């Protein structure tokens, strides 16, 4: 199965972008080659830009607090494992405390590093990170692997509470999902939503189908159109066969 997640508000969209960026940073920073560490640094700059939204931290803290109250209401429920509930509540409290300790704009420690900002400025130019443009960066890339790795982890460390926060929110959001099976006739599917608020929709289909979903949704209806993936210069066109798929609605 291949699953496609579609966020339906800007807050969840930002969290999913950050989740992808943090995963890419982890992938490249764990490698040994200088080119991989260059890629990790470029991703770090992307994280800094995406996370700089002024209300992101406060949104996370508020959402974690809301989830804490919702989970605490489940105490003494015989269908809920108390140990698991306590573990999640403890995780939320720990992450919330760390987020509250974060002072100033997210990524400000990177902006105050003139050397890193000179690299960011040059790399915004195609091919701008050559050795003759940034000799000190070229020198850094020739340092031992462990030296570079520790530097990358040090630059990332102040932003990790942010990752811990949206990890919890996205996990709870995905765990809330209710999955149903449907068939899109000739690649088209529509369902009325009756004003129900949904924050994330996941569309899952067997990889045997040579198509990808396009989704548009509002509080009244959800429309899914399956199209052939654009792997050549051809324009995208609608898949003309029936598609069996799973539709998962997630809402906190």
Secondary structure, DSSP 8 states (H G I E B T S, - for coil): -EEEEEE-SHHHHHHHHHHHHHHHHHHHHTS-SHHHHHHHHHHHHHHHHHTT-TTHHHHHHHHHHHHHHHHHTTTT-TTS-HHHHHHHHHHHHHHHHHHHH--SSTTHHHHT-HHHHHHHHHHTSTTTTSTTT-HHHHHHHTS-HHHHHHHHHHHHHTTHHHHHHHHHHHHHHHHT-EEEEEEEBTTEEEEE-TT---SEEEEEE-TTS--EEEEEE-SSEEEEEEE----SSS---B--S-EEEEEEEE--
